[in-house]
Every structure is written in structure tokens, then in C-alpha cells.
């Protein structure tokens, strides 16, 4: 299947990185079409931004459905686990956070939603090397520091998302 203007992908492993230094090129990643619908979607940041916007409305899912989707699952023994329908659930420096990340050979992604703050950070990478969640959370920290400074908060943003890398 050919998708117009589709981004290519690179499969970077220690072997591929060594190939890059030895041969000056990388190889294409294997396409994992067989893992759909659980993964291997072809999407763009704009598509995901549109999906994020829809998730703040009742156009596709009702408010009750979204809350259920973002409620920790109850296990057979009665305990809960911080995972909803496809979303990890926790907080980041006191901000309610729902996120989903993943990857296939040649791609990595992270979709961070701070639902009470109307903030989403989406990172898509055409590589298997890197940490898109680290990038996304650094962007969220930068955003929070900027918002805090614009409101006269002199804490440098630490009252919000806090310093990068600390949970």
C-alpha cells in the first residue's frame, strides 16, 4: 500500500548505528502491518492533535465514556492498576496525566495529555533510538514554566510541572 507523502522510517539499533558509521547509511525498517489494530498506525501530529481536540468534546465519546476510559482498571483481586482503556494514568507534578506511547521498528511515539490543563504534547519519531516521552515531558515542563512566568509566578515553574526528569 502506498500512502502519499508518508514519512519513511529508519530502524536504528546498535548494529544500524554501527552500519551508519561504517557505511554512511541506514536501512529501512520492516513494516509491521500484521499488528494492526493494536499498533503500527500511520498517522501525523496534526491527526493526533485533531483527535486530542475531539477528546475534549462529546462529538465521539461522551463525558462518561471518557471518564471510564481514564479510570484505573480493577483487577480480579480487587486492587486497581493505573491503566484505562489504552491510556496510562497518573499525575505529573500534581497535574492529572493520561498518556499512551509505543513503537514499532523504525518508529517511536508518545502522546501526553494533561487533561485538566488542556495541554497535549505529541512526539513522533522516525527512528527506534531516542526517548519520545522524555522529550514530551521536557516540552510540558517548558510550557508550564512559560505559563507560570506569564502569570507572575516566580517559582520558575516548579509549582507546576517541576524540573525535567523528576516525578
Short mmCIF file of the C-alpha atoms (twelve columns), coordinates in Angstrom:
data_MODEL
# 
_entry.id   MODEL 
# 
loop_
_atom_site.group_PDB 
_atom_site.id 
_atom_site.type_symbol 
_atom_site.label_atom_id 
_atom_site.label_alt_id 
_atom_site.label_comp_id 
_atom_site.label_asym_id 
_atom_site.label_seq_id 
_atom_site.Cartn_x 
_atom_site.Cartn_y 
_atom_site.Cartn_z 
_atom_site.pdbx_PDB_model_num 
ATOM 1   C CA . UNK A 1   0.000   0.000  0.000  1 
ATOM 2   C CA . UNK A 2   1.373   3.398  -0.926 1 
ATOM 3   C CA . UNK A 3   0.487   6.385  1.251  1 
ATOM 4   C CA . UNK A 4   1.094   9.800  -0.358 1 
ATOM 5   C CA . UNK A 5   3.663   11.994 1.449  1 
ATOM 6   C CA . UNK A 6   4.228   9.261  4.045  1 
ATOM 7   C CA . UNK A 7   7.328   9.671  6.154  1 
ATOM 8   C CA . UNK A 8   9.920   6.997  5.669  1 
ATOM 9   C CA . UNK A 9   11.297  5.077  8.593  1 
ATOM 10  C CA . UNK A 10  14.673  4.009  9.845  1 
ATOM 11  C CA . UNK A 11  15.413  1.053  12.045 1 
ATOM 12  C CA . UNK A 12  18.213  2.134  14.341 1 
ATOM 13  C CA . UNK A 13  19.791  -0.455 16.584 1 
ATOM 14  C CA . UNK A 14  23.362  -0.744 17.753 1 
ATOM 15  C CA . UNK A 15  24.013  -2.689 14.534 1 
ATOM 16  C CA . UNK A 16  22.348  0.002  12.390 1 
ATOM 17  C CA . UNK A 17  24.250  2.753  14.181 1 
ATOM 18  C CA . UNK A 18  27.440  0.865  13.500 1 
ATOM 19  C CA . UNK A 19  26.341  0.489  9.861  1 
ATOM 20  C CA . UNK A 20  25.819  4.255  9.760  1 
ATOM 21  C CA . UNK A 21  29.362  4.904  10.904 1 
ATOM 22  C CA . UNK A 22  30.839  2.182  8.702  1 
ATOM 23  C CA . UNK A 23  28.768  2.530  5.555  1 
ATOM 24  C CA . UNK A 24  27.213  6.005  5.863  1 
ATOM 25  C CA . UNK A 25  23.630  4.803  5.515  1 
ATOM 26  C CA . UNK A 26  20.752  3.234  7.424  1 
ATOM 27  C CA . UNK A 27  18.332  0.547  6.323  1 
ATOM 28  C CA . UNK A 28  14.557  0.794  6.104  1 
ATOM 29  C CA . UNK A 29  12.567  -0.710 8.949  1 
ATOM 30  C CA . UNK A 30  10.352  -3.738 8.479  1 
ATOM 31  C CA . UNK A 31  6.672   -2.853 8.103  1 
ATOM 32  C CA . UNK A 32  4.560   -4.447 10.856 1 
ATOM 33  C CA . UNK A 33  1.136   -4.249 9.220  1 
ATOM 34  C CA . UNK A 34  0.118   -7.524 10.918 1 
ATOM 35  C CA . UNK A 35  -0.007  -5.893 14.369 1 
ATOM 36  C CA . UNK A 36  -2.900  -3.626 13.415 1 
ATOM 37  C CA . UNK A 37  -5.296  -2.721 15.003 1 
ATOM 38  C CA . UNK A 38  -3.184  -2.840 18.162 1 
ATOM 39  C CA . UNK A 39  -0.420  -0.750 16.643 1 
ATOM 40  C CA . UNK A 40  1.506   0.222  13.521 1 
ATOM 41  C CA . UNK A 41  -0.902  3.024  12.660 1 
ATOM 42  C CA . UNK A 42  0.066   5.558  10.040 1 
ATOM 43  C CA . UNK A 43  -0.705  8.983  11.442 1 
ATOM 44  C CA . UNK A 44  0.578   12.533 11.739 1 
ATOM 45  C CA . UNK A 45  0.925   15.002 14.583 1 
ATOM 46  C CA . UNK A 46  -1.920  17.003 13.036 1 
ATOM 47  C CA . UNK A 47  -4.197  13.917 13.015 1 
ATOM 48  C CA . UNK A 48  -3.374  13.266 16.665 1 
ATOM 49  C CA . UNK A 49  -3.913  16.944 17.552 1 
ATOM 50  C CA . UNK A 50  -7.360  16.679 15.961 1 
ATOM 51  C CA . UNK A 51  -8.038  13.526 17.987 1 
ATOM 52  C CA . UNK A 52  -6.910  15.363 21.123 1 
ATOM 53  C CA . UNK A 53  -9.345  18.210 20.359 1 
ATOM 54  C CA . UNK A 54  -12.203 15.739 19.841 1 
ATOM 55  C CA . UNK A 55  -11.435 14.153 23.216 1 
ATOM 56  C CA . UNK A 56  -12.336 17.462 24.896 1 
ATOM 57  C CA . UNK A 57  -15.819 17.299 23.350 1 
ATOM 58  C CA . UNK A 58  -18.745 14.888 23.234 1 
ATOM 59  C CA . UNK A 59  -18.536 14.515 19.442 1 
ATOM 60  C CA . UNK A 60  -17.175 10.954 19.567 1 
ATOM 61  C CA . UNK A 61  -17.178 9.920  23.223 1 
ATOM 62  C CA . UNK A 62  -19.458 11.197 25.963 1 
ATOM 63  C CA . UNK A 63  -18.037 12.678 29.132 1 
ATOM 64  C CA . UNK A 64  -18.985 9.480  30.989 1 
ATOM 65  C CA . UNK A 65  -17.185 7.343  28.389 1 
ATOM 66  C CA . UNK A 66  -14.029 9.447  28.652 1 
ATOM 67  C CA . UNK A 67  -14.045 9.229  32.452 1 
ATOM 68  C CA . UNK A 68  -14.461 5.458  32.233 1 
ATOM 69  C CA . UNK A 69  -11.633 5.295  29.686 1 
ATOM 70  C CA . UNK A 70  -9.408  7.204  32.131 1 
ATOM 71  C CA . UNK A 71  -10.345 5.230  35.253 1 
ATOM 72  C CA . UNK A 72  -7.839  2.696  36.621 1 
ATOM 73  C CA . UNK A 73  -8.751  -0.897 35.859 1 
ATOM 74  C CA . UNK A 74  -9.953  -3.064 38.740 1 
ATOM 75  C CA . UNK A 75  -8.139  -6.389 38.824 1 
ATOM 76  C CA . UNK A 76  -9.645  -9.755 39.802 1 
ATOM 77  C CA . UNK A 77  -8.265  -9.431 43.344 1 
ATOM 78  C CA . UNK A 78  -9.993  -6.058 43.790 1 
ATOM 79  C CA . UNK A 79  -6.872  -3.918 43.515 1 
ATOM 80  C CA . UNK A 80  -6.561  -1.273 40.843 1 
ATOM 81  C CA . UNK A 81  -3.865  -0.656 38.267 1 
ATOM 82  C CA . UNK A 82  -3.241  2.804  36.733 1 
ATOM 83  C CA . UNK A 83  -4.273  1.874  33.212 1 
ATOM 84  C CA . UNK A 84  -7.537  2.712  31.465 1 
ATOM 85  C CA . UNK A 85  -8.718  1.766  28.006 1 
ATOM 86  C CA . UNK A 86  -5.418  2.247  26.172 1 
ATOM 87  C CA . UNK A 87  -4.104  5.009  28.449 1 
ATOM 88  C CA . UNK A 88  -1.617  5.012  31.314 1 
ATOM 89  C CA . UNK A 89  -2.985  7.057  34.208 1 
ATOM 90  C CA . UNK A 90  -1.003  9.041  36.739 1 
ATOM 91  C CA . UNK A 91  -0.043  12.567 37.645 1 
ATOM 92  C CA . UNK A 92  2.966   14.658 36.723 1 
ATOM 93  C CA . UNK A 93  3.853   17.201 39.415 1 
ATOM 94  C CA . UNK A 94  0.259   17.381 40.574 1 
ATOM 95  C CA . UNK A 95  -1.271  17.552 37.090 1 
ATOM 96  C CA . UNK A 96  -3.655  14.778 36.035 1 
ATOM 97  C CA . UNK A 97  -1.969  12.923 33.192 1 
ATOM 98  C CA . UNK A 98  -3.188  10.323 30.703 1 
ATOM 99  C CA . UNK A 99  -0.718  9.073  28.158 1 
ATOM 100 C CA . UNK A 100 -0.057  6.445  25.564 1 
ATOM 101 C CA . UNK A 101 3.239   5.566  23.955 1 
ATOM 102 C CA . UNK A 102 4.705   2.845  21.862 1 
ATOM 103 C CA . UNK A 103 6.694   1.959  18.843 1 
ATOM 104 C CA . UNK A 104 7.493   -0.493 16.124 1 
ATOM 105 C CA . UNK A 105 10.807  -0.982 14.346 1 
ATOM 106 C CA . UNK A 106 11.709  2.431  12.979 1 
ATOM 107 C CA . UNK A 107 9.118   4.438  14.914 1 
ATOM 108 C CA . UNK A 108 8.569   5.689  18.459 1 
ATOM 109 C CA . UNK A 109 5.810   7.900  19.793 1 
ATOM 110 C CA . UNK A 110 4.442   9.474  22.932 1 
ATOM 111 C CA . UNK A 111 1.081   11.199 23.435 1 
ATOM 112 C CA . UNK A 112 0.917   13.031 26.768 1 
ATOM 113 C CA . UNK A 113 -2.385  14.618 27.829 1 
ATOM 114 C CA . UNK A 114 -2.708  16.834 30.872 1 
ATOM 115 C CA . UNK A 115 -6.484  16.797 30.660 1 
ATOM 116 C CA . UNK A 116 -7.283  19.306 33.401 1 
ATOM 117 C CA . UNK A 117 -4.811  21.782 31.883 1 
ATOM 118 C CA . UNK A 118 -5.998  21.382 28.254 1 
ATOM 119 C CA . UNK A 119 -2.426  20.537 27.301 1 
ATOM 120 C CA . UNK A 120 -1.300  17.767 24.986 1 
ATOM 121 C CA . UNK A 121 2.225   17.049 23.840 1 
ATOM 122 C CA . UNK A 122 2.691   14.636 20.945 1 
ATOM 123 C CA . UNK A 123 6.101   13.380 19.850 1 
ATOM 124 C CA . UNK A 124 6.508   11.149 16.791 1 
ATOM 125 C CA . UNK A 125 9.950   9.855  15.864 1 
ATOM 126 C CA . UNK A 126 11.025  8.146  12.639 1 
ATOM 127 C CA . UNK A 127 13.667  6.147  14.472 1 
ATOM 128 C CA . UNK A 128 13.933  3.369  17.034 1 
ATOM 129 C CA . UNK A 129 16.529  5.342  19.004 1 
ATOM 130 C CA . UNK A 130 15.532  8.004  21.479 1 
ATOM 131 C CA . UNK A 131 13.032  8.642  24.231 1 
ATOM 132 C CA . UNK A 132 9.924   10.457 22.982 1 
ATOM 133 C CA . UNK A 133 8.428   10.554 26.487 1 
ATOM 134 C CA . UNK A 134 11.479  12.389 27.839 1 
ATOM 135 C CA . UNK A 135 11.094  14.945 25.046 1 
ATOM 136 C CA . UNK A 136 7.334   15.292 25.622 1 
ATOM 137 C CA . UNK A 137 7.722   15.832 29.359 1 
ATOM 138 C CA . UNK A 138 10.515  18.364 28.779 1 
ATOM 139 C CA . UNK A 139 8.149   20.270 26.466 1 
ATOM 140 C CA . UNK A 140 5.403   20.112 29.124 1 
ATOM 141 C CA . UNK A 141 7.859   21.492 31.701 1 
ATOM 142 C CA . UNK A 142 8.868   24.299 29.352 1 
ATOM 143 C CA . UNK A 143 5.208   25.125 28.724 1 
ATOM 144 C CA . UNK A 144 4.441   25.203 32.447 1 
ATOM 145 C CA . UNK A 145 7.429   27.460 33.198 1 
ATOM 146 C CA . UNK A 146 6.329   29.823 30.426 1 
ATOM 147 C CA . UNK A 147 2.731   29.913 31.705 1 
ATOM 148 C CA . UNK A 148 3.923   30.397 35.294 1 
ATOM 149 C CA . UNK A 149 6.179   33.292 34.296 1 
ATOM 150 C CA . UNK A 150 3.424   34.953 32.269 1 
ATOM 151 C CA . UNK A 151 1.198   34.847 35.384 1 
ATOM 152 C CA . UNK A 152 3.890   36.353 37.603 1 
ATOM 153 C CA . UNK A 153 4.819   33.121 39.390 1 
ATOM 154 C CA . UNK A 154 8.486   33.444 40.349 1 
ATOM 155 C CA . UNK A 155 8.916   29.755 41.239 1 
ATOM 156 C CA . UNK A 156 10.371  29.041 37.798 1 
ATOM 157 C CA . UNK A 157 7.578   26.608 37.075 1 
ATOM 158 C CA . UNK A 158 8.412   24.260 39.938 1 
ATOM 159 C CA . UNK A 159 4.978   24.881 41.404 1 
ATOM 160 C CA . UNK A 160 3.606   23.362 38.199 1 
ATOM 161 C CA . UNK A 161 5.238   20.544 36.275 1 
ATOM 162 C CA . UNK A 162 8.569   20.960 38.061 1 
ATOM 163 C CA . UNK A 163 12.075  20.201 36.961 1 
ATOM 164 C CA . UNK A 164 12.585  17.932 33.970 1 
ATOM 165 C CA . UNK A 165 13.138  14.320 34.780 1 
ATOM 166 C CA . UNK A 166 11.665  14.372 38.280 1 
ATOM 167 C CA . UNK A 167 8.340   12.754 39.073 1 
# 
